[in-house]
């Protein structure tokens, strides 16, 4: 597994040390918007209906997020709102 270092999710780069749950947890505490991530993960799991598929959706670029992973948009209010609104549109079948 590759470890990632950086100051934001959009400029992550591989590190030489392996990624462990402890290292990931430490990175999240200091770099990531933890509350936004928790809320979006829970909403994605509810909307998609499967935890693993929800994480996959959040981590893969898609056209609705300008070919960025939805998780990469988190960190500011506008990105959070965009991902949340997209998930709610999916939930209610509004795809345009």
Legacy VTK file of the C-alpha trace (Angstrom):
# vtk DataFile Version 3.0
C-alpha trace
ASCII
DATASET POLYDATA
POINTS 96 float
0.000 0.000 0.000
1.283 3.484 -0.803
1.462 6.199 1.832
0.616 9.765 0.931
1.957 13.033 2.256
1.006 16.590 1.487
-0.894 19.532 2.831
-4.160 18.983 0.979
-5.847 16.054 -0.688
-5.295 17.667 -4.092
-1.506 17.668 -3.817
-0.891 14.276 -2.265
2.276 12.496 -3.250
3.668 9.040 -2.441
5.869 8.770 0.625
8.520 6.206 1.364
6.843 4.871 4.505
3.982 2.371 4.248
0.499 3.569 5.062
-0.762 2.175 8.334
-4.054 2.906 10.082
-2.135 4.915 12.698
-0.307 7.023 10.081
-3.531 7.548 8.135
-5.343 8.602 11.296
-2.573 11.033 12.192
-2.598 12.533 8.685
-6.379 12.941 8.735
-6.289 14.668 12.129
-3.806 17.253 10.891
-4.767 17.718 7.237
-8.289 16.636 6.421
-11.692 18.101 7.240
-12.664 15.202 9.504
-16.273 16.207 10.110
-16.897 16.760 6.397
-15.382 13.381 5.577
-17.476 11.572 8.202
-20.714 13.207 7.045
-20.033 12.573 3.355
-18.952 8.957 3.972
-22.163 8.293 5.927
-24.325 9.939 3.278
-22.554 8.075 0.454
-23.049 4.766 2.238
-26.743 5.521 2.760
-27.288 6.622 -0.840
-25.231 3.871 -2.485
-26.244 1.191 -0.024
-22.858 -0.474 0.359
-19.883 0.797 2.355
-17.205 -0.517 -0.009
-18.943 0.833 -3.110
-19.467 4.172 -1.360
-15.738 4.468 -0.622
-14.963 3.492 -4.201
-17.343 6.166 -5.532
-15.819 8.788 -3.243
-12.269 7.964 -4.323
-12.706 7.723 -8.102
-12.851 10.724 -10.448
-16.128 11.222 -12.262
-17.617 13.648 -14.763
-19.985 15.224 -12.228
-17.003 16.406 -10.195
-14.933 17.639 -13.152
-12.924 14.408 -13.298
-11.838 14.717 -9.675
-12.518 12.248 -6.896
-15.401 13.590 -4.778
-13.219 13.203 -1.661
-10.689 15.584 -3.227
-13.296 18.354 -3.248
-13.653 18.295 0.524
-11.735 20.843 2.543
-13.788 23.934 1.910
-17.480 24.659 2.147
-18.126 24.893 -1.599
-16.545 21.497 -2.299
-18.421 19.903 0.592
-21.702 21.394 -0.625
-21.046 20.200 -4.163
-20.412 16.579 -3.120
-23.342 16.568 -0.697
-25.710 17.994 -3.315
-24.510 15.447 -5.868
-25.190 12.579 -3.462
-28.646 13.966 -2.660
-29.409 14.282 -6.376
-28.383 10.650 -6.862
-30.557 9.608 -3.921
-33.623 11.322 -5.349
-32.944 10.430 -8.988
-32.139 13.971 -10.160
-29.182 13.443 -12.458
-29.161 16.691 -14.442
LINES 1 97
96 0 1 2 3 4 5 6 7 8 9 10 11 12 13 14 15 16 17 18 19 20 21 22 23 24 25 26 27 28 29 30 31 32 33 34 35 36 37 38 39 40 41 42 43 44 45 46 47 48 49 50 51 52 53 54 55 56 57 58 59 60 61 62 63 64 65 66 67 68 69 70 71 72 73 74 75 76 77 78 79 80 81 82 83 84 85 86 87 88 89 90 91 92 93 94 95
